[in-house]
Amino acid sequence: MILKLTNSYKNSFKGLSVQVWWLSLITLINRAGTMVIPFMSLYLTEHLKFTLNHVGWVMTAFGLGSVCGAWLGGKLTNKFGFYKVMLWSLVISSFMFVGLQYITSFYGICIAIFFLLLVADLFRPALFVAVAAYAKPENRTRAVTLIRLAINLGFSVGPAVGGFIIYTISYSGLFWIDGISCLAAGILFFYVLNEKRAGNNIKEVEEGIKGSPYKDKAYLVFLAALLLIGFAFLQYFSTIPLYYHDVHHLTEKEIGWLMSLNGILIFAIEMPLVSFFDKERFSKYSILIYSTLLFALSFLILNLLGWVGVLAIGMIFMSFAEMLNFPFLNSFAMDRAAKHNNQGEYMALFTMAFSVSHIFAHNSGMQLISFFGYEITWYIMVALLLLAVLFLVWLKHIIKKENY
């Protein structure tokens, strides 16, 4: 049984190109390298003595920079190709991370954070176009899943290493390590994925009909569902930990272990799970619909049962929903973009949807809890996710009409 499971896990990684593996490693280094991000609020309040109001505006600049970076990244990818955009994003952001430590004024930090995120997030839409170029169409969902694994692992390793650096060296050391790691990722990217050296005949833009994502009805419906799913999902990283503490009186250590369950499940199960469902016999749209319902159930169950063990059950539901939902959302966006001569803008809108969710989800969740309490807030999240399901059903209907 164990041997069968091991073979199944190994087989889920088979067939992916060498370039996709290199992209995953580069993404891992890049994401692990952005260690300063999880400690930004602490750095601003403890080191620079900013007020919470000031921190709120800095984080707003953070979100706006991310949105603008994703949009500009799509435009630049269309014009110059993913290779140049990714390389220069890594190199320039490395110097900006180092320089950030020398800016101490409130307005200076706001401007610096905006431009840092703008440059850093040029990388994201270009990355998805690169995956589409380097992976075979039948392997795109698994390729995106491997990239997600790298991102999750990077975000898991980064904060732990960052905390150690702050404790042993200082915040200054953190900025330097961030910059050096981004530069290292850029150098590795240049060396192993240089188009001439790789010897790959990469078609950066596949043949297809011309079109704009802003006029693509199916894609706009898809983005509406994505925004709602992202809004609810991000509560697990802001309001849900507060719920664990305020209502169920969990300690920071217990909350940390419960949150780590998500990362453990993703690392251990996501690739074979996606590999199993990434077959023609399974409808991609049905997978999206049912996984969104599972997201909703992860919130609903919190209100139905008062037992503390339900928190782990809810986290498991959310984790399985995430593992099925996001890879297939990515896959749909990439497949849709591949049909048009406009891949950069399509993937830019995809990444912008998550950036917009980041801007509004955390603050809105806090405000809802403040006005209505946790129980009503979770019912509101359920309602938003059910609305997302309706958008996905509509999307399925539009695609079905297109294919006839």
N, C-alpha and C positions, 0 to 999 in steps of 0.2 A: 504493500500500500504506500509506504513512504517512498520507495523507489519510483512508483508510478507518479506520485505527486512531484517528485524531484524532476523527473523527465518532462512532465507537463510544464513545469516552471521554466526549464531550459528551452523547451520547444517554443514557448511564447516569445522568446527573443530571437529566434532563428529568422533568417531572410532579410533582416535589416541591413542596410548598406553600411560600409565602413564610415562613410561621411556622416551618417546619422549618429553613429556612436561618437565620433569626434565632436559633433555639435552638442551632444549630451554632456560630454566631459567639459567642453568650453562653457556651457550653460551652468554646470555645477560649480566650476571655479568662479564664474562671474557672480552667481547668486550667493555662494558662500562668502564671497569677497565683500558684498555690500553689508558688512556687519554693523556699520554705523546706523543703519536705518532702524532696527529694533530698539536702539538705545537713544534715538534722537530726542524723545520727550524728556528722558532722564538727563541727557547732556544739556538740554536747554534750560531746565529748571535748576539742576544741581550745580552745573559748571558755569553757565552764563547768567544764572539767577533771573531768568525770564518768568513772568507771571503765567498762569494757566491760560489767560486770555491771549497773551502773546503766542503761546505754544499752539493754541487753536488756529491762529492766523498762519503760523508757519506751516502747519499740517495742511491747511487749505492751499497754500502755495505749492506744497508737495503734490497734492492731488491735481491741481491745475497744470502743473508742469508735466505730470504723467499723461494727462489727456492731450495736451498740445504736442508732446513728444510722440505719442502714438499716431496722431493725425499727420504730423510732419514726416514721421518715419515711413508712413504709407506713400506719401507724395514722393519722397526722395527715393524710395525703393522702386517705384514705377519709373523714375527718371534715370537713376544710376545703377539699379540692380541691387539685390540683397547683399552681395559680397562687400562692396565699398561702404554701404551704410552700417553694417555690423562691425566691420573693422574700425572705422573711424569713431563709432559710438563707444567702443571699448577703450580705444586709445585716449580720446579727448576726456571722457568721464574719469579716467584714472588720474589725470592731472587735476581735474576739478575736485575730486575727493580729497586729495592732498591739500589743495588750496582752501578748502572749506574751513579748516581749523583756524585759519588766520583772520576770519571774518567774525566779529563779535557783536556788532550792532544789530538791533531788531530788524530794521529795514534791509540792511545788508544781507542778513541771513535769509530773509524772505525772498529777495531777488536771487541770491546764490542757490537756494534750494530749488526754486522754480527752474532755473537754467540747468542745474545739475540733473534734475529728473527729466527735463526736456531732452537733454542729450542722451542720458542713460536709456530712456524708453524709446528712442529711435530704434533700438535693438529688437524690440518685441515683434512688430509686424514683419520686419525683415527676417527674423528667425523663422516665422511660420512659412514665409515664402521659400526660404532655404530648405525647410523640411519637405515642402511640396516638390521642390526641384530635385532633391537628393533621394527621396523615397519613391518607390513604385506606388502607383495609385492604390493597389490592394493592400499596401503596407502602411498607408498614411496614418490610420487610426492608432496602430501600435507604435509607429514612430513618434507621434505626438505624446503617447502615453509614456514612452521612454524619456522624452524631454520633461514631462511633468514629474517623473520620478527624480530626475536630476535637480529640478527646481525645488521639490519638497525636501530632498536630501540636503541641498545647499542651505535652505532656510532652517533646517534642523541643526546642521553643523555650525553655521555662521554665528548665531547668537551665543552658543556655548563657547566657541573660540573667542568671540568678541568680549564676553564677560571676563574670560581669563586674561585677555590682553589689557583690559581696563584695570583689572585688579593688580596685575604684575607690572605693567608699564604706565599707561595713562590713556586718556582719550586721544592724545596726540598720536600715540602709537597705533591706535585703532584707525585713524584717518590715513596714516602712512601704509598700513597693511592693506586697507581697502584699495588704495590707489595702486599699490604694487600688484595686488592680485588681479585687478582689472587689466592692467598693462600686460601681465603674464598671460591672461586669457586672450588678449589681442594678438600677442606674439605667437601663441600656439595656433590661433585661428589662421594667421597669415602663413605659418609654416606648413600646417597639415591640410589646409583647405584652399590653398592658393590654386586658382582655377587651372593655370598652366601646369603646375607641378602635379596636381591631382590627376591630370590627364582625362578628366571627365567631360563628356559632351553634354553639358547642362543646358537645358532650355529654361531660361529664367521665366519666360512667359509662354505658357502653352498656347497652342492654337485654339481659338475659340471665338465666339461672337463678341463684338464690342458692346460694352454696356457699363453703366454707372451703378454702384451699389445703392445710391440714393433714389434710383428709379426702379430698383429690383424689389417688387412687392414681397416676394417670398423671403428675401433677405431682411427686409425691414420688419416683417412679422417675427422672424427668427431673432432679430436683435431686441425686440420688445420682450420676448420670452427670456432672453439672456439677461437683460437688465433686472427683471423681476427675480430671477433665480439668484443672480449675483447679490442683489440687495438682501435677500433672506439668508443666503449662505454666509455672508460676511458677519452676521450676528454671532456666529460661533467664535469669532475672534474679538468681539467687543462686549456685547451685552450678555451672552451666554455665560462667560466666566464670572460676571457679576452675579448672575442668577445662582450659580453654584455656591458662591460665597454668601450672598445675602439670604437666600431662601433655605438652602440645604447646609449652610455653615461649614463648607469645605475649606480646608486650609490651602494656602498657596501651593504647598507641596502636593496635596491631593488633586488640586485643579491641574497642576502640571502633568501628573501621571495620567489623568483622565484625557487631557488634550493630546498627550503623546500616543494614546491608543489610536487616534486617527492616523498619525504618521506611520505607526507600526503596521496597521492594516493595509495602508496604501503601498508601503514598501514590499510587503509579503504577498499581497493578493492581486493588486491592480493589473499587472501585466498578464498573468494567466486568465484573469476574469475577462478582460477586454479581448484577449485572443480568442476565448471561447465564444463570445457573443459577436465578434467581428466576422460573421459568416453571412452568406446570402440568405440563408433560411430565417435569419432574424431581421426584422424591420428596424432600421436605424431610428425611425420616428417613434415606433412603439417603445423602444428602449429609452428614448428621451422622455416620453410621456410617463412611463412607469417609474423611472428614476426620480422624476420631479415629484410624483406622488409620494415616493419614499422620503424625499426631503420634507414634504409637508407632514408626513407621519412622525418624523423625528421631532417636530415642534409640538404636534398635537398630543403625543404621548406624555409630554411633560406636564400637561394640564390634567390628563385623565388619571394619572397615578401619582401618589405622594411619596412612594417608596424611593429611597435614595438610589437603589439599584437601577431605577429607570433612567438615570442619567447616563449610565454606561450603555443601556439599550438604545437610547436616543442617539448617542455618539456613534454606535455601530450602524444604525439606520442611516445616519448622515454620511458616514464614511463610504458605505456601499453605494449610496445615491451619488456621491461625488465621483467615485471610481467609474461609474457607468455614465454619468451625465456629462462631465467635462471633456473626456476624450472624444465622445461622439459629437458634442457641440463643436469642438475644434475641427473634427473631421468634416462635418457638414460645411463649415465656413471655408475650409480649404478646398473642398470639392466644388463648392459654388464659385469660388474665386478662380479655380482652374478652368472654368468654362468661359471666362472673360479675359480680355486683354487689360485687366485692371487689378491684378492680384494685390498690389501694395495697398490700394485704397480699401479693398474688401477686408484685408487682414487688419488694417488700421482701425476700421470701425469696430471690428471684433474686439481688439484689445482696448479700444476707447470705452467700450461698454462696461468693462470691468473697472476701468479707471473712474468712470462716472459713478459707478456703484460705490467705490471707495469714498468718493467725496460726500455722498449723501447717506449711505447706509449706517455708518457708525453713529453720526450725530443724530440722525432721525430715530434710530433705535433707542438711544439714550433719552431723547425727548418723549418718545412714546411711553417708555417705562416711567418717566417722571410724571406724566399726566394720567396714565391709565393703569400702571402697574404691569407686572410681568405676565400675568395670565392673559389679559386682553391683548398685550403685545404679541404673545405667541399665536393667538387666534388670528391676529392681523397678518402675521407671517404665513400662516396656513392659507388665508384668503388670497394673498399675493401669489403664492405658489399654485393655487388652483386656477388663478387667472392665467398664470404662465402655461399651465396645462392646456387651457382653452386656446391660447396662441399657438401652441405646438400642434394641437388637433387641426387648427386652421392651416398651419404650415403644411401639414401632411396632405390636406385637401388641395391646397394650391399646387403642390408638387405632383400630385396624382393627376390633376387637370393638365399640367404642363406636359406630362408624359403620354398623354392621349392625343 
